[in-house]
Amino acid sequence: MNRAVLTALVLPFALAACTNNNDDAATTITVSAAASLTDAFTEIGAEFIQQNPGTDIRFNFAGSSTLAEQINSGAPVDVFAAASTTAMNRAADLLEEPELFAVNSLTIAVPRSNPASIETLSDLTNPSITIIVCNAPVPCGEAAHALFEKNELRVTPASLERDVRAVLTKVVADEADAGIIYRTDVGAAGQQIDFIDIPDADNVRTTYPIATTTQAPELAGAFVDYVLSDTGQAVMRKWGFESP
């Protein structure tokens, strides 16, 4: 087979491969989202895919500060949904203008039957109580610190966790007497834990922003629009989030 014929055969296959790769890029997006969004975004993602056949969403759930670091390090991310504007701002140079889409607040998670007999926020100052919170750079950790500061409480955590789901996991496993988590995480734990409500006057609230990265495909913008839509907001409220 001469070179001219070989080239004629190979070139169409090469172009087809390029076209398929472009199609994959146009129909698949990567969404990095705060760990507290795991349940709500999984449901929203399933609905979005159902309404947009042929699309795919790859979720990456973790602490917002960790996700911001990944974006700054060049991780291939199309949408970033953070649990605080502070975390979002850490990757601001690589993001389009963010929009607020949810509000959350805190609660005290305790193992079933509440063995430490915790009744109020002030009980957490008891040195005999083992309490865990998120690490400070993570929004849930910053919120816990703000909660203690607002109520003038001196609380010494036994450990600092990477994200709110790590706190929840340890409380479920009865590895702590209490943990500070988001109110929305209570539903995710089902009947595995009890919780002590924090009155609104004593509580702190955190707002969640969402944005596409500067190089994201149009599909990423469509996903953000879906989260902000009435349908997306209904799912957020179902999982305990408030609208901003």
N, C-alpha and C positions, 0 to 999 in steps of 0.2 A: 504494500500500500504506500503510495507516494506521500510526501509531506503535505501537499496541498489538500489531498483528500482527508488525511488524518486531522488536519486543523479544522476542516469543515465539520468533521464529526464531533470533535472535542469541544469546540466553542459553544455550540448550543447547550451542551450539558453544563458547562461552566456558568453560562448566563442563567440557566434554570436554577443552579445551586445558589447563585447570588440572589435571585428573586425570592427563593424560598426562605433564605436567611432574613431578607428584608420583611417578608410577610410575618415571620416569627417575631421580629422586633416590633412590628406594628400591632400585633395581637396579644402580646404578653407584656405585663408590667410587673415590676417589683415594688411592693409597698412595705416600707419599714414603719412599724407602729408601736406605740407604747404597750407594754405588757398588759396594762389594764384594759386595753381595747381588744384583747384576743377574742372574746366571745362575740361582741357586737360587730367587729370587722369581719369575722369569719362568716357571720350571717349576711352582712351587707355584700361581701364578696361573692357569695353563692348566688344572691339575687342578681347582682350585676352581671355575672357570667350567664345566668339564665336569660336575661334580657338582651345580652349581646353574644349570641352563639358564635363559637369559634375563638373567643377570647380566653385568656388564662391570667390568673393573678398569683404571684408568688409572695407570700407574706413572710415577714421577718419581725417577730415580736421580741422585744427586749426592753431594758431600761432606756429611757429617752436620751440620756447623756451618752450612753454607749452607741446608740444609733447615730447620733450627731457626729461622734468621733469616726464612725465607719464611713459616713458620707464625706467627711473632710479628708479621709484617707483614700478616697477614690472608689469606694464600693459602688457597684452598679445599682443605684436606687432611682426610682421614678417618682415616688410619692413618699413624703415624710409626714407622719401624724404624731405629734409629741404631746406629752402630758403637762407641758408648761411652755409659756412663751420664752422663758429663759433657755430651756433646752433647744427650742427651735432657733433662737438667735445664735446658738453656737455654730450652726451651719448656714447662716443667713446668706453668705456670699455665693452659695451654690444653689439657692432656692429662689423661686418666684415669690411674689407677695403672698404671705400666708393669710388664711381666713380662720376665724374662730368657729368651732362647730360643736363644742360640748363643754359642760361644766361638771365638776365632781367635787366631793368633799370626803371627809375622813370618818372612820369609825374604829372601834376597838374590837378586834377579833379575839375570841377566847376558845379553848377546847370545849367540847361538849361537856355539859354539867358545870362548867366554870369552876374548876377545882381551887383556884386562888380566891374565889368569892369577890371578884372585882365588880364594883357597882358604879363607880364614877371615874372620871378622868383623873381626879386627884389621887385615887388609889394607886396609880402607876408610880408614884414617888416612893412607895414602900420598897426598901432595898431588898426585901425577901422575895419580891416578885420578879420573875424573869420575863423581860419584855424585849421584843425585837422590832426593828424598824428598817426601812430602806437606807442605804448609804446616802450621805448628804448630796452628792452630785446628781442623784436621781430625783426627779420631781417629787415622788412620794416621800423621799427622805427630807427634802427641803420643806415639804408641807408639814411633816411630823415635827421638825424643828420649829417651824413657825407656830404650830399648835401649842407646843410646850412653852414657847416664849410668850405667846399671847395670854396664856393662862398662868404665867409666872410659876411654872412647875420645874423642879429640878429632877429630871429623869435620866437614868443611866442605862442605856440599852445593853443587853448582853451580847448582841451581835448586830452587824450592819449588813443587810442583804443587797444583792445586785439589782433586784426589782421587786415590785409588790407581789408578784406571784410566788416568788421565793419565800417571802414572809408568810403568805397564806399557806404554802406547803408545809412549813415548819409548825404552824399552829395546828393544822389538820393532823399532823403526825404527833401532836402532843409534846413537841420539843421546846415549848415556851408557854408561859402562863398567859401571855397576851402579845398581840402584834397590832401595829397601826397599819390599816389598809384603807383602800377607798371603799366608800359605800357600795359602789357597783360590784365589788368583788364578793360581797356577801352572797349574792345570787349565784355566782359561779361555784361557790363552795357547797351550795345546797344545804343538806342537813348535817354536814360534817363538822360544822362549828356553830358556836353561838356568838352573839355580838352585843356590845354595849353601845347604845346610841350616844352620840355627842350632841348636845343641844346646839342649834344653829348659832346662838349668840356666842358660844364658846368655840365653835368650829372654824375651820379655814376652808376656803374654796379655791380650786385651781381650774384654769381655763385651758382648753385643748386647741391648739392651732393645727392646720393642715396646709400643705403646699406641695406643688410639683417641683422637681429639680429643674434647673435651667435647660437641660438637654433632653427632657422627657418627651415621649411621643404624645400625640393628641389623645390617645386612649387614657393616659394618666390624668389629663384634665377632665375627661369624661367621668372618671372614677371619683375625683374630688367633687365634681358637680353632683354626683349621685349621693355622696355622703351629706352634702349640704341641702339636698332636696327634701321635700316633705316626707317622701318614702324612707330615705336614709335616716332622717331625724326621728321618724317613728320607731325605727329599729334601735336607735340610740336610747330613746326613752324607755323602750321595752327592757333594756339592760340596766336601767337605773340612772342614766345620764340625764342632765338637764340641758335644755337648749341655751346657748349664750344670749 
